[in-house]
């Protein structure tokens, strides 16, 4: 029997990340939990996964999704010629 020793921590993208519940994500995104469930059903919300019977989100994934949504909104407003969103 061999023993594996890690000289370094394994390289995982979420090594220092925090897991969030649906309630916590709803508070961050400021939407009802039902909206998160609907987005999860459609596959349009922040990336989530199950641990047993619970749904969890990585904090960095939620923040990245919010940033993406913000950028998409600005890009589409500029494309439409929305004067409220154009650079001054």
Buried (B, 14 or more C-beta within 10 A) or exposed (E): EEEEEEEEEEEEEEEEEEEBEBEBBBEBBEBEEEEBBEBBEEEEBBEBEEEEEEBBBBBEBBEEBEEEBEEEEBEEBEEEEEEEBEEE
